[in-house]
Amino acid sequence: MSGGMYEDWSGHVIVWGLRGLGLRIVEQLREARERVVVVDDEDDAGLARLVIGWGIPHLTGKAAPAETLREAGVAGALAVICVERTDLRNLEIALMARELRPDLRVVAHIRNAAVGRALGEDEGPGAVLDVAALSAPSVAEACLRDTTHELELGGTEFLVAETRARRPGKLKDLYGEHVIPLAIAKGDDEVLTSPPPEREVELGDRVTLVGVRKELAAHGVDVDDAAEAKPIRRGSLRERIRWVSDEAGPGLRRALTSLCLLVAMSTVVLWHGYVEPGMSLLDGLYFSIETIATVGFGDFSFANQPTWLRIYATMLMILGVTNTAVLLAYLTDLLISRRLERSSGRRRAARMSGHVVIAGLGTVGVAAMNALHARGRRVVVIERDDESTFLDHARALDVPVIFGDATVPATLAAAGISRAAAVAVLTSDDMVNIETALALRDVLGERWHQVPVVPRVFDRTLAQTLSHRFGFTYVRSTAELAAPWFVGAALGLDVLGTFTAEGRPLMAGRFTVTAGSGLDGTSVDEVATHILALDRNGGGLELPAPPGASFRPGDGAYVIGPHAELLRLLQQARSTAPRSPTVHGERSDLS
């Protein structure tokens, strides 16, 4: 099929970019039974064989995207998803697709925030998304072991919360009609997603629910885990003094103590020994400092004093100058070493506890660092590249950075792993992430089951294997978390959030029912997917969706569940009327 022409296709999705995220998007579109045409600039033979084996056309991207888009059937396409490796290429494809079809849904992966905002201002359907920003909240929640997830649907705040059944019974009897069950876990392996309200649960079963905070709390669900952003405390004055003392080191402390003793002793000697005229205690302190500093103002002099006092004054000046020189040397060393130590972060990390360690300062690592910092959590970063473009951002947040290999125990120890509350391993290399996670298991020892370790792994099958074989409970796939956003945006679903329930990915979103679609006139009771609310076209929000209510054209439906179920529902909500799009510069009679 490679090199084929698909101008006569309609209603399909063009996915430009196949590595990583692109492959997961193609998989989800295939699972949703959508027609797909794949374009890949790199022309990877292995990936090409894989998608062609799925019966999906595969084209090689050309330097000028217009010709390739026409070959892929942009005239009749439902959407174009741009997920190539660079922002520049995605921007080029997105702009050209918009030029050819102003009415086309264009979904682009843009990492640069400024470029993303500029592209998002362009008129036309679609979305500009950043994988790192989409996946970071899930990583932060795993690090903090949050059991709640906040969602805003139609201006109403919902909470996804995990609890344990306090007694046997039906879900609707335990949690009411207005709280929707999302998942039930009986033990470690038996997990049921989207259970019906009539489902029976046993004492101690883990249940994931969604509802408004008031309803959840009324049925005994703990909703206080929803983390609030707390400012990072900088410490009291006593803590800061202790910190300066620790930074100073023993040499500087000894030099400072010696100088203080010299001043004190000299003050007493001059107070009692200085004659014609006598000296008060304050005069003695003043003249001692004046002598040690070798500055004279003529107000006091040793010229007419006893011989022993002049000999003492000579020794005082020698000792004072020597002591002052030593003290200044230690202070200079402290200032210089502090800058070096601040850039490496090792000394600061050595005194931290209860912090989160992030291995990998890439786009995902930075987004996770921002999310944790916004929630008032201290962070230490491990990074191999001492020229990383994100170092300035870490310094701006006052985050210590340890340069080294995270798979080496010495590097992990420098980051304070023994005192860390959680570790996120977020490099772009799956093998490095697995090696680091295994090294962490050895270093943590008995704390392995107490400290959340969140490795980033692309392949979901591999992630499940790692979870079962090595006990990695919090494995996260950025592609798995982000792909539903791209697929939903391409198909017309407004994705409002993605999260996991008992390790199963779930999604919340909103779609609009169009006239003549499969849902037009259908009762909400006939839909297996959870309908949280209906935004009636001109009639206001019905929360929750009333039993027996029917979908009407223009209704907005807020739904939650596995992404495959939501996409199937979205297919029913889309109009089946024929489309007659027109490409700028061409005429098309395609339907």
Secondary structure, DSSP 8 states (H G I E B T S, - for coil): -TT---TT--S-EEEE--TTHHHHHHHHHHHTT--EEEEESS--HHHHHHHHHTT--EEE--SSHHHHHHHTTTTT-SEEEE--SSHHHHHHHHHHHHHH-TTSEEEEE---HHHHHHHHTSSSSEEEE-HHHHHHHHHHHHHHT--EEEEEETTEEEEEEEEE-SSSEEHHHHH-SSSEEEEEEETTTEEEES--TT-EE-TT-EEEEEEEHHHHHHTT---TTS----------HHHHHHHHHHHHHHHHHHHHHHHHHHHHHHHHHHHHH--SS---HHHHHHHHHHHHTT---SSS-STTS-HHHHHHHHHHHHHHHHHHHHHHHHHHHHHHHHHHHHHH-HHHHHT--S-EEEE--SHHHHHHHHHHHHTT--EEEEES-TT-TTHHHHHHTT--EEES-TTSHHHHHHTTGGG-SEEEE--S-HHHHHHHHHHHHHHHGGGGGTS-EEEB-S-HHHHHHHHHHH--TT-B-HHHHHHHHHHHHHHT-EEEEEEEETTEEEEEEEEE--TTSTTTT-BGGG--SEEEEEEETTTEEESS--TT-B--TT-EEEEEE-HHHHHHHHHHHS--S------TTS-----
